[in-house]
Amino acid sequence: MQKIPEHGSTTPRNTIPAEYKWAVSDLYPDLKSWQEAASSLKVILPQLAAFKGQLADEASLKQALTLRDQLAETISRLYAYARLQQDADNGNPDCQSLTGQAESLLNHFEQTASFIDSELTALPENKKQDLLQKAEFATWHFALENLFR
């Protein structure tokens, strides 16, 4: 059995046994899969932006929140994969580039989704309270309640 490398050691990554490495393949099996997910995110983001100005309509709001949550999960996975790759080898320029791409995607997502909170807080008070009572918005109850405080 090999000794686990000390924290901060200069042990080359390729000499560390697989059981002591992050299983980034649980996020994406390979770089190509990561790139496909990133490309897909870029294509889908305009669909979220299309809801801007329509969140007073409950059907549109539900669709927008659902899409935002799906995109947030994707961006979280993309970022985690890239960041873990960089953390494993901070000196690798390919890993640094991947993290830069993930940060750019995260910024684009946040910028695209930024209208949601402002539109929700601009709703009339009775509409806000109505949303909190509706079963179809139960998934977002805590987030909405927190936003409306």
C-alpha positions as CSV (number, residue, x, y, z in Angstrom):
1,M,0.0,0.0,0.0
2,Q,1.3,3.4,-1.0
3,K,1.6,6.2,1.5
4,I,-0.9,9.1,1.1
5,P,1.0,12.2,0.0
6,E,1.3,15.0,2.6
7,H,-0.9,18.1,2.1
8,G,0.9,20.6,-0.1
9,S,3.5,18.0,-1.2
10,T,5.3,18.2,-4.5
11,T,4.4,14.6,-5.3
12,P,3.6,14.5,-9.0
13,R,-0.2,13.9,-9.6
14,N,0.4,11.0,-12.0
15,T,2.1,9.0,-9.2
16,I,-0.8,9.3,-6.8
17,P,-3.0,6.2,-6.7
18,A,-6.5,6.7,-8.2
19,E,-8.3,6.0,-4.9
20,Y,-6.7,9.2,-3.5
21,K,-7.8,11.4,-6.4
22,W,-11.1,13.3,-6.9
23,A,-13.5,11.3,-9.1
24,V,-14.2,14.2,-11.5
25,S,-15.5,11.6,-14.0
26,D,-18.6,11.5,-11.8
27,L,-19.3,15.0,-13.0
28,Y,-18.2,14.5,-16.7
29,P,-16.5,11.4,-18.0
30,D,-14.1,13.4,-20.1
31,L,-13.2,16.9,-21.3
32,K,-15.3,16.4,-24.5
33,S,-18.4,15.8,-22.4
34,W,-17.6,18.9,-20.4
35,Q,-17.2,20.9,-23.6
36,E,-20.5,19.6,-24.9
37,A,-22.3,20.6,-21.7
38,A,-20.7,24.1,-21.8
39,S,-21.8,24.5,-25.5
40,S,-25.3,23.4,-24.6
41,L,-25.5,25.9,-21.8
42,K,-24.5,28.7,-24.1
43,V,-27.3,27.7,-26.5
44,I,-29.9,27.5,-23.8
45,L,-29.1,30.7,-21.9
46,P,-31.0,32.9,-24.4
47,Q,-34.2,30.9,-23.6
48,L,-33.9,32.1,-20.0
49,A,-33.4,35.7,-21.1
50,A,-36.6,35.4,-23.2
51,F,-38.6,35.4,-20.0
52,K,-37.4,38.9,-19.1
53,G,-40.5,41.2,-18.5
54,Q,-42.9,38.2,-18.4
55,L,-42.6,37.0,-14.8
56,A,-45.8,38.5,-13.6
57,D,-47.5,35.7,-15.5
58,E,-47.4,32.6,-13.3
59,A,-46.9,30.1,-16.1
60,S,-43.9,32.0,-17.4
61,L,-42.5,32.5,-13.9
62,K,-42.7,28.7,-13.2
63,Q,-41.0,28.0,-16.5
64,A,-38.3,30.6,-15.9
65,L,-37.6,29.3,-12.4
66,T,-37.4,25.7,-13.5
67,L,-35.0,26.6,-16.4
68,R,-32.9,28.8,-14.1
69,D,-32.6,25.9,-11.6
70,Q,-31.6,23.4,-14.4
71,L,-29.0,25.8,-15.7
72,A,-27.7,26.5,-12.2
73,E,-27.2,22.8,-11.7
74,T,-25.3,22.6,-15.0
75,I,-23.1,25.6,-14.3
76,S,-22.3,24.2,-10.8
77,R,-21.2,20.9,-12.4
78,L,-19.2,22.7,-15.1
79,Y,-17.5,24.9,-12.5
80,A,-16.8,22.1,-10.1
81,Y,-15.2,19.9,-12.8
82,A,-13.0,22.7,-14.0
83,R,-12.0,23.9,-10.5
84,L,-11.1,20.4,-9.3
85,Q,-9.0,19.9,-12.3
86,Q,-7.1,23.1,-11.6
87,D,-6.8,22.4,-7.9
88,A,-5.2,19.0,-8.8
89,D,-2.6,20.7,-10.9
90,N,-2.5,24.5,-10.5
91,G,0.5,24.8,-12.7
92,N,-1.2,23.3,-15.7
93,P,-2.2,26.0,-18.2
94,D,-4.9,23.8,-19.7
95,C,-6.5,23.5,-16.3
96,Q,-6.2,27.2,-15.7
97,S,-7.9,27.8,-19.1
98,L,-10.7,25.4,-18.2
99,T,-11.4,27.2,-15.0
100,G,-11.4,30.6,-16.8
101,Q,-13.9,29.2,-19.3
102,A,-16.1,28.0,-16.4
103,E,-15.9,31.4,-14.6
104,S,-16.9,33.1,-17.9
105,L,-19.9,30.8,-18.2
106,L,-20.8,31.4,-14.6
107,N,-20.7,35.1,-15.1
108,H,-22.8,34.9,-18.3
109,F,-25.4,32.7,-16.4
110,E,-25.5,35.1,-13.5
111,Q,-25.9,38.1,-15.8
112,T,-28.6,36.4,-17.8
113,A,-30.6,35.4,-14.7
114,S,-30.2,38.7,-12.9
115,F,-33.5,40.0,-14.0
116,I,-35.4,37.4,-12.1
117,D,-35.0,38.7,-8.5
118,S,-35.6,42.3,-9.5
119,E,-38.8,41.4,-11.4
120,L,-40.0,39.3,-8.5
121,T,-39.4,42.0,-5.9
122,A,-41.2,44.5,-8.1
123,L,-44.4,42.4,-8.0
124,P,-47.3,43.8,-6.0
125,E,-47.4,42.6,-2.4
126,N,-50.6,40.6,-2.8
127,K,-49.1,38.8,-5.8
128,K,-46.0,37.9,-3.8
129,Q,-48.1,36.5,-0.9
130,D,-50.3,34.6,-3.5
131,L,-47.2,32.9,-5.0
132,L,-46.0,31.8,-1.5
133,Q,-49.4,30.0,-1.0
134,K,-49.5,28.2,-4.3
135,A,-48.6,24.5,-4.4
136,E,-47.0,24.8,-7.8
137,F,-44.4,27.2,-6.3
138,A,-43.7,25.1,-3.3
139,T,-40.2,24.1,-4.7
140,W,-39.2,27.8,-4.5
141,H,-41.1,28.7,-1.3
142,F,-38.0,29.2,0.9
143,A,-36.2,31.2,-1.8
144,L,-39.2,33.3,-2.6
145,E,-40.0,33.9,1.1
146,N,-36.4,34.9,1.7
147,L,-36.4,37.2,-1.4
148,F,-39.7,38.9,-0.4
149,R,-38.6,39.7,3.2
